[in-house]
Amino acid sequence: MKIEDFVRTLGADFYTGVPDSQLKTLCNYLMHTYGIDKKHHIIATNEGNCAALAAGYHLATGKVPVVYM
């Protein structure tokens, strides 16, 4: 499956996570598409921050974010 199809299937508009070599394709796609745009993509310093950002996003918008680790 191509990364574009995968992201379209997820249907999310907010992503946060800690980059990893196993997620290189996803990370590259997100950086190319959103860069570091606080409304759509935040690279966190650790997994706890990812969870907190995702929870805050969900509470504020009611939407489901994507957390990659």
N, C-alpha and C positions, 0 to 999 in steps of 0.2 A: 504494500500500500504506500502511495506517495504521501509525503508529509502534509501537503496541501489538503488531500482528501481526509487525512486523519484529523487535522485541525477543524475542518469543516464539519466532520462528524461530531466532534466535541461540542460545537456550537457555543463556545464560551467567548467572552470578550475581555476577560481579565486573566492574566497568567502571572504566577509568582513562583519562584523556586531557587534552588541552588544548582548552578550548572555542574554537569558531570560528563565525562567522556562518553558514557553510554547513551546520553541524551543529546549528543552533539548535533544531530540533524534537527531536532526540535529547537534547541537553543539557537542554532544558526537561523532557522526560519523566523523565530520570534524576534531576534535582533534585526534581521533584514526587514521584517514587516513593521514592527513597532519601535525598534530601538529601545531606549529606556524611557518610555512614556509612562508617567505615573498613573495615567488613566487606564492603561492596557497591559503593561508589563513592568514588573519590579523584580530585580535580582536581589535576593535576600542574603544576609550574611550567614544564616544558619536555618536549620529546619524549623525551629521554634518560631522564628520570625515569619517564616512562610505560612505556618498555620495561623498565626495571629493576624497577618495581613489578609488571608483568605476569609477568616471569620469576620473581620471588620468589614470587608467588602460585601460579604453576604448579608450582614446585619444592616448595612447602609442601603443596599440596592435590592435585596431579595433574590438576586441572581446567584448562580453557582459558578465559582471560579475554578480554575485549574491550578493545582499545585504540583510542581515537578521536583523530584529530589533524587 
